[in-house]
Amino acid sequence: MNKGELIRFAEEQLTEKKKLPVFRAGDTITVKYKITEGNKERIQDFQGIVLQMSGKGSYKTFTVRKISNNIGVERIFPISSPFLDDVIVNKRGVVRRARIFYLRKLRGKKARIKERRR
């Protein structure tokens, strides 16, 4: 075993495995994450469209974009974060790309994504 394999093995053993649903770019999801304010802890929802998934293993992240008061807000969530509580898939979207950054330039009806039928 070389150094890289040892590090990867240690990461797999130490990181907490979470059961998250399968989602990809174009899907509308609700991310429930924990926020600590002082000594109180609460769960806040962040609902938006997945722009991209990047990384692999314990370093995997996904970017979610939502429109709040006519301003686009993007947030990057690490999958192995202890603050990530749950992910709910609201709609599955039809997109042809893995990274849909073109959505940043679109407004209104042009920014809609078709729903994937099962």
C-alpha positions in Angstrom: 0.0 0.0 0.0 1.3 3.4 -0.9 0.7 6.6 1.0 -2.3 7.6 -1.2 -4.1 4.3 -0.6 -3.5 4.6 3.2 -5.0 8.1 3.3 -8.0 7.0 1.3 -8.5 4.0 3.6 -8.3 6.1 6.7 -10.8 8.7 5.2 -13.3 6.0 4.4 -13.1 4.6 8.0 -13.4 7.9 9.7 -16.0 9.7 7.7 -19.7 9.1 8.5 -21.6 7.4 5.7 -25.0 9.1 5.1 -27.9 7.6 3.1 -28.7 10.4 0.6 -31.0 10.0 -2.4 -29.5 9.9 -5.9 -29.7 13.3 -7.6 -27.9 15.2 -10.3 -27.6 18.5 -12.0 -31.0 20.0 -13.0 -32.9 18.4 -10.1 -34.8 20.6 -7.6 -33.9 19.6 -4.1 -34.4 20.7 -0.5 -31.3 20.6 1.7 -31.9 20.5 5.4 -28.9 21.6 7.3 -28.1 22.3 11.0 -27.4 25.9 12.1 -26.1 26.6 15.6 -26.8 30.0 17.0 -25.2 30.3 20.4 -26.1 27.2 22.3 -29.3 26.5 20.3 -29.4 24.4 17.2 -32.1 24.4 14.5 -32.6 22.9 11.0 -33.0 25.3 8.0 -34.2 24.4 4.5 -32.4 25.5 1.4 -34.5 24.7 -1.7 -33.1 25.2 -5.2 -31.7 23.6 -8.4 -28.6 21.6 -8.4 -26.0 23.3 -10.7 -23.2 20.8 -10.4 -21.7 17.8 -8.5 -17.9 17.9 -8.1 -15.3 15.8 -6.4 -15.4 12.2 -5.4 -15.4 10.1 -2.2 -15.5 12.1 1.0 -14.6 15.3 -0.8 -17.8 15.3 -3.0 -19.7 18.5 -3.0 -22.8 19.8 -4.8 -23.9 23.4 -5.6 -27.5 24.5 -5.2 -28.9 27.8 -6.6 -32.1 29.5 -5.6 -33.7 32.9 -6.3 -34.4 34.9 -3.1 -35.9 38.4 -3.5 -34.8 38.5 -7.2 -31.2 37.8 -6.3 -29.6 34.5 -7.1 -28.1 32.7 -4.1 -25.7 29.8 -4.5 -24.4 27.5 -1.8 -21.9 24.7 -1.9 -22.7 21.7 0.4 -20.1 19.0 1.2 -21.7 15.6 1.2 -19.7 14.5 4.2 -20.5 17.6 6.3 -21.8 16.9 9.8 -24.2 19.8 9.4 -26.0 18.2 6.5 -29.1 16.7 7.9 -31.2 15.5 5.0 -31.7 15.9 1.2 -35.1 15.7 -0.4 -35.6 15.5 -4.1 -38.6 17.5 -5.1 -38.4 17.3 -8.9 -36.1 15.6 -11.4 -35.0 17.8 -14.2 -34.1 17.2 -17.9 -30.7 18.8 -18.7 -28.0 17.7 -21.1 -25.0 18.9 -19.2 -23.4 18.0 -15.9 -22.7 21.6 -15.0 -25.6 24.0 -15.8 -23.9 27.4 -15.2 -25.8 28.9 -18.1 -28.8 29.0 -15.7 -27.1 32.0 -14.0 -27.8 34.3 -17.0 -31.4 33.3 -17.4 -34.4 34.9 -15.7 -38.1 34.1 -15.5 -39.7 31.5 -17.8 -36.4 31.0 -19.6 -34.9 29.6 -16.4 -37.4 26.8 -16.2 -36.2 23.2 -16.5 -38.5 20.5 -17.9 -39.4 17.7 -15.5 -38.2 14.2 -16.1 -41.0 11.7 -16.3 -40.6 8.2 -15.0 
